[in-house]
């Protein structure tokens, strides 16, 4: 916390856009927790490239990958305090700061494919949801993709019974907590940067994540089995510190908005390929055995997780769940 406060004070003095510093570039620190060679890592680098180009170097964008500045929980505090100017936390990580609606994307099987997801994020629901961070001193700029989550552990995970009693690392989402409880497992919230070691030392038995996150963090080297469940989705909300964003000269803000739009199209365009390539790399490395569940096993998993919708309806809002379901699957619960 002290580190964040000191950085925030320094940021206020040195990095705030002001007339007195007309010649000095505006520094935009973009912090995130995954590797450079992931969909988010590559989209953030694209934003840096385009943002600096479109502003003719008037903005210097510093991207900090791999939790090198802040870990999950800290980075949201740092953004609110102005120690960094931009982040892209996963939907699952906004609950602890009081934005629960994004957890709707954590519901099992709510996103059947990317086309259905786009209908939500690019439509009226997405536009409305992008406004949510404003009450917390942030501006929502875009939705970035990662991909579909797979389950892993040191034992084969085929059917719901296989999860009983196992400890699973989760992101800080109540929906994910309910999901693992329905499976009879023990969920444990943990920062992304701590997962590899927790898996290696047996602090937790398993985890759920996308192939790109698993491969770049070497989770596949410390988990004997990975089951291709595709039961959930990881995506991001790109947010900026509101004071910083609103305080930018209008032309600069427009140029950065344009850069963000193009970086979003680029990142969302490569996310599927990035994830299938990571899965192929995991197969090649051969450290984790890839399990493809049968249709019956998939159906059993779906059935076991179905009660999560009712469990968290009060938290996420039944109306929102129904709205999203209508877009993604044409059904209501
Ligand atoms: C996780 O914590 O597992 C992911 O949200 C990390 C990320 O940013 O993709």
Boltz pocket constraint, residues with backbone or C-beta under 6 A from the ligand:
constraints:
  - pocket:
      binder: B
      contacts: [[A, 33], [A, 34], [A, 88], [A, 89], [A, 90], [A, 146], [A, 171], [A, 190], [A, 191], [A, 192], [A, 208], [A, 209], [A, 213], [A, 234]]
      max_distance: 6.0
